[in-house]
Amino acid sequence: MKSIDVSQIKEDDQQYVLHSWAKQSSVHPKVIQKGEGIFFWDESGKKYYDMCSQLVYLNVGHNHPKLMEEFKHIGEIPLAAPGFATASKAELARKIIEVAPDNMAKVFFANGGADSNDHAVKIARMATGRYKIFSRYRSYHGATFGAGNLSGEGRRFYVEPGLPGFIKFETPYLYRESIDFESEEAATAFYLDRLENQILYEGPDSIAAIFMEPIPGSNGVLIPPKGYLEGVRALCDKYGILMICDEVMSGFGRTGKMFAVDHFDFQPDIMTFAKGVTCGYSPLGGVIVSEKVARYFDDHVLMTGLTYSGHTVSTQIGCATMDIYKDEHLIENASAMGNILAVRLEHLRRFDSVGDVRHIGLFAAVEIVKDKKTKEPIIAYGMDYGRDKAGLMGKFVSMLIEHGFYTYSHESSVMIAPPLVITEQEINEAMDIFEEVLTLFEKKYLFTGQSVIAN
Ligand SMILES: Cc1ncc(COP(=O)(O)O)c(C=O)c1O
């Protein structure tokens, strides 16, 4: 390996690189020197449990030997513009359709999550001849102008005033719902009723698609109440609206099944993906369309495209990644290890600062509160992104990282989404660190014997 001059990297980084979602003066990044499985090491040799798979994409773990080997074969398949057929593009599209819900037929390749969502919006508009797009408040769909308009959380404010025709509705978030529903089914009925009203108010004939993360990830792993997604599907059918599921974060085994939608009893019309398709070893995303949508474009021009649609290097890495999922039984491992993680997460409920834990497979969030009774969040809504760096959530996540538990938070939830290769022992070691840090944090900042220290 090339030797690394860490101080030069840091100096150049500070001087020349703009970092995402941050006040640049507060960015002092570490340099990853080495990675292996669920671990990475920084420039000082300190070891971290990567408990968020970087940005929930490194499903096969760091430095996977088969992917490193695959890179040696890059160049054997010639580079080719999107108009050509290539072995890796054709093979990856087939491999994705083989594991997608059985109504799915074709793949349009893009570069990452956000632009995949942009293309999905265009495809839905073309296929329906309608223009309005519904999406949800507690959602993140990416940072491009289109995906930013789809996103419902605070990161959308920077693309506002928004595009006409992008309509938001509420995500069921039962932990923070002020109505005390007698059952999940009652909650489902309530939210579906509201959604149907909104569809009627907006004019069903103008609505092309309802866009949703089946399980919103960054916004706190919000698992929908029973029957909710099936109910949205029924509303889509009733009004001729396409249902688009953003599986960028939840796809490729994260939830213990290939796609999050596989946990439920419905099929979307369109799905978008990125992250886990290559596990970030090379950038790639895409849009999967149903047989019905695919057939529409047999006789209509697909008015969208990208220079790198189906890029040879990324699709080759994608093919190798798909083989690893299968050969190493990673989806099965995510499900089995998800059960181990679930026990440790449920055990966290005994902490006074843990308001809620939500988990499915290796996709989990721990919601931290100042007060369990009032559910006052540890960070007020909308105060992420530098506005509350010195606040309690910032302190908690820094403490976790200092202790070798690498992750990030969003609003009042801490993400726990390790690589799917994790073992039972590694989960237990990492969760021991989490508990130790939470104990220290509560003592130091929250329950000091006096009143709770304000942010
Ligand atoms: C659900 C979801 N959709 C879209 C995106 C955007 O993906 P990208 O950052 O690759 O554009 C993300 C990123 O975290 C995501 O979680």
The ligand as an ORCA input file, in Angstrom:
! r2SCAN-3c Opt
* xyz 0 1
  C     -33.484      6.602      1.955
  C     -32.438      7.390      1.244
  N     -32.673      7.819      0.007
  C     -31.771      8.519     -0.687
  C     -30.557      8.832     -0.127
  C     -29.562      9.639     -0.912
  O     -28.543      8.831     -1.374
  P     -27.184      9.492     -1.930
  O     -26.530     10.156     -0.768
  O     -26.430      8.321     -2.497
  O     -27.561     10.467     -2.986
  C     -30.252      8.413      1.177
  C     -28.959      8.732      1.792
  O     -28.715      8.491      2.945
  C     -31.230      7.672      1.873
  O     -31.014      7.256      3.129
*
